[in-house]
């Protein structure tokens, strides 16, 4: 039953979308109405000297793994605010020998709630910090809201393997134009993506000033015995021309519970924009294991 749960969720979302589309068909067409359907691709292809990742169909991360998944998606949005999304992983992260992600990547139905909030039901990426450390899909319910400079997301989900409940919450604020920060909390067995940790907190921040781009995230989680997971990352980039941004990024994590081990690394790279849809990244990472290199293409298409 567990392995069929994501696909049951997908079937429900598709059925609800079909019902909504049928109901919307009776409305008079409007020239100002936005297109209800959007199709998108978010694809990575890279080469590296990282063991097991000579060729990668997902995005490289921290010089440690290819963790940013390649996906293909379709979105439907109604004038009323209702919406749905179905996304499938097309890279190795969703294969049996990859990161263990289960298909689909996303399959949710959205219902507006008041003027500033909405509820999603289905499968989605759990809200926690800037999703630098914890980036995984799960089945459940999510509440998203935004008012003025404040935004928030909260989700109750079930883990794929053990069907155990998790709670993830993030509250964010735009302090100034281009300056934002968020505070997150997590509760439940598997809250960190591994089996041991049961609770945690996260802090994230981002800054954009002229050609400068900076972002960071800190995570602290504990298991039932008090053993901790500590993660930190900082990235600083400078857009020297419209199509090129050199950057440096630091990553460090230590997990006393043993789920995620220990790792440290400094990444030096350049992100180049070949076209509005195609980006090229070349980077070198000096890690606690060894020095590694990679080059990758990132294609984003939204129609």
C-alpha positions, -999 to +999 in steps of 0.1 A: +000+000+000+028+024+009+044+022-025+011+030-042+003+060-020+021+086-042+003+074-073-031+073-055-024+110-046-015+117-083-047+101-095-068+121-071-052+154-081-057+146-118-094+137-112-100+169-092-083+189-120-106+173-146-137+181-125-125+217-121-118+221-158-152+208-167-168+232-143-147+261-156-157+253-192-191+269-187-175+303-180-174+330-206-139+333-221-120+365-211-092+382-231-076+391-198-077+357-183-043+341-180-035+308-196-048+280-173-021+255-182+017+259-180+043+233-189+078+235-175+111+216-176+139+220-151+167+198-164+204+193-154+232+175-172+267+175-159+301+158-159+325+156-129+353+136-114+332+127-083+330+090-078+297+077-091+288+110-107+310+110-138+278+119-156+249+134-137+213+140-147+206+161-116+222+193-103+255+192-084+254+203-047+282+212-024+307+190-042+291+161-024+262+148-045+238+156-074+208+166-052+189+191-073+164+169-092+156+173-129+118+175-133+090+179-159+058+195-147+024+207-157+005+234-137-032+244-139-045+277-123-080+290-123-091+326-120-107+316-087-073+308-072-077+270-073-048+252-089-030+219-093+005+207-101+019+174-113+057+170-116+078+139-122+115+134-117+133+126-149+169+124-135+187+098-114+175+112-081+142+095-087+157+062-099+161+032-077+199+037-073+196+075-068+187+095-038+156+074-030+130+100-041+097+084-050+076+094-079+059+117-085+080+147-073+048+168-068+011+161-072-011+186-053-044+204-054-046+240-041-077+257-027-077+294-018-085+303+018-094+339+025-076+366+006-040+358+016-038+320+022-043+287+004-043+250+013-026+223-007-033+186-005-012+160-021+025+156-026+049+186-023+084+197-012+083+202+026+088+238+038+119+242+059+144+270+058+157+277+022+155+240+014+193+239+012+196+210+036+161+195+037+147+191+002+124+162-001+088+155-012+062+141+011+024+135+011+002+156+033-015+189+038+001+224+036-010+259+045+007+288+026+001+324+033+015+358+025+005+393+037+026+424+032+062+416+040+054+384+058+050+349+045+046+314+060+042+278+052+032+249+074+028+212+065+017+180+081+031+151+061+038+113+063+072+098+056+074+076+025+089+046+043+073+043+077+042+065+072+051+085+103+037+120+108+060+150+104+054+187+109+074+214+092+068+252+096+086+282+081+079+319+088+096+345+067+099+383+065+112+407+039+130+432+062+139+455+033+138+453-004+162+425-013+167+415+023+147+386+038+150+361+066+131+330+078+127+309+109+117+272+107+108+243+130+104+206+124+089+178+145+085+141+140+106+110+133+126+115+101+122+153+103+158+158+089+154+133+061+171+106+081+155+081+105+170+093+138+162+130+143+128+140+158+130+178+161+149+207+148+151+244+140+164+263+110+174+299+101+178+312+066+186+346+051+192+362+017+205+395+004+205+412-030+223+445-033+233+457-068+256+430-083+259+412-050+240+381-041+243+363-007+223+336+011+228+314+040+212+286+061+218+271+095+201+239+108+202+223+142+184+190+148+183+164+176+174+127+181+156+113+211+189+108+229+200+144+224+226+138+197+226+166+173+229+173+136+245+207+127+245+221+092+256+254+078+260+269+044+268+304+030+270+315-006+283+348-019+281+358-056+290+389-076+274+395-110+304+410-129+285+412-162+248+405-171+256+369-180+283+358-155+283+355-117+314+341-100+307+328-065+321+311-034+301+288-011+309+271+022+292+239+034+296+221+067+276+194+085+282+170+114+257+144+125+264+128+158+236+103+152+253+090+122+226+094+096+244+119+075+280+116+086+304+146+084+314+168+056+330+201+049+338+219+017+344+252-001+331+257-036+345+281-061+325+285-093+310+307-120+274+307-131+270+318-167+238+326-186+240+315-222+203+323-229+172+330-209+166+293-207+201+279-205+227+283-178+262+268-175+280+263-143+317+254-138+330+248-103+357+233-081+351+221-045+378+216-019+361+191+004+370+172+035+374+141+012+393+155-018+392+182-044+365+177-071+355+195-103+323+196-123+306+214-153+269+213-157+241+226-179+208+238-164+178+242-188+146+258-176+116+260-199+083+275-189+055+276-215 
